[in-house]
Amino acid sequence: MLRFRQIASTYLVLGSLSCLACAGPPPNIAILRAPDGATLPQVAVDTADTVHLVYYSGSMSFGDLFHVTLPAGVASWSEPQQVNSERHSVSGVGPTDGAQLAIGPDDRLHVSWFHRAPPQFYYARSNHTGGFEPQQTLSRKIEGGVESGPTLTIDPEGSVYVFWHADPVEDAKRRVYMTVSRDHGTLFDVPRAVNQPEAGACACCGLRAVTDIQGTVSIAYRSAGDNISRDMRLLTSTNQGGAFSERLIQPWNIGACPVATTTLSAGSNGTVVAWETQGQIYLANTENLARATPAPGVGNFRRKNPTVAVNRRGETLLAWGDGPGFQSGGTLHWRLFDKRGRPDGQEGSAPTPIPLRSLPTAAARADGSFVLVY
């Protein structure tokens, strides 16, 4: 078990908005480091405005997941609790590894991850005493061709959806799979493919899921239909995973796996998605994917691994890493967008780099402020 060490945090209070038409003061952004130099953080906020953080600790090949909290008005992370009940059952090679975190309508935490030896997908949920129940194996077989972790989301009824892509075949023939629990994570059904067979799936690229307040489930993933194009695509279900429609977000003809991630956040103005194409980060509302907005400015290296969060006013925080190579975490940069999706002039960066093989994560708090962890 990692010993607790007080986080080193920097709180940035932003200046007044330059746009006179914008109502209210700009949101505060708390820039935090994950405890003890940990990597692959994932953050979420519950209904009590407590920040929950799950992070990875270990070698590139195997390690463990830990959970800490930061209640409103508290300046330091709690003592860590281990998430995975089987030690060293988590992979941490790069930004598509680690865990994904979601909070249900009852404030229960749900976590999914994978391990390469053997290649399988796992899940655990919090109990009512501050810890986690024993982990479950979601895979019904030894998975082939696994190079990226799963993602999960919870709908307003408490159904838990977990998605991943796999199969020991070329990327053009891989599929995106879904398994669902209708009893808040007690039992999961048999995984089934949900994307179009001809779309494929980019083996070493991440995918991300989110559910809005109406219960619409959205999944962003990178396809590989002809082993050349590595397009961003969006799967959407309005009937609790019964059926999915599929749309193109943005094409990228690269002919190789770019080891890229994506992110989603559901807010008052709909669901927003962020992704990388050719070293640039883009942001769009899923209702208008044709109006993608590139992250302003020019990166020194490859812009990658975006994270996005939308607050109660519809303002959006977009953050990413800027650095050479997929193993470099790079320099943390962030930018704010107003409720109409326009850059509002507020931007910043962090003085210390994102750890190797890691990425940033963001969430909105009840007062409209943001927390950004790296």
Beta strands, then each sheet from edge to edge (+ up, - down):
strand 1: 9-12
strand 2: 29-32
strand 3: 39-45
strand 4: 51-58
strand 5: 63-70
strand 6: 81-82
strand 7: 99-103
strand 8: 109-116
strand 9: 119-125
strand 10: 136-137
strand 11: 151-154
strand 12: 160-166
strand 13: 175-181
strand 14: 192-193
strand 15: 208-211
strand 16: 217-222
strand 17: 232-237
strand 18: 245-250
strand 19: 262-267
strand 20: 270-277
strand 21: 280-285
strand 22: 293-294
strand 23: 302-310
strand 24: 316-323
strand 25: 331-337
strand 26: 343-349
strand 27: 361-364
strand 28: 370-373
sheet 1: 1+ 2- 28- 27+
sheet 2: 3+ 4- 5+ 6-
sheet 3: 7+ 8- 9+ 10-
sheet 4: 11+ 12- 13+ 14-
sheet 5: 15+ 16- 17+ 18-
sheet 6: 19+ 20- 21+ 22-
sheet 7: 23+ 24- 25+ 26-
end
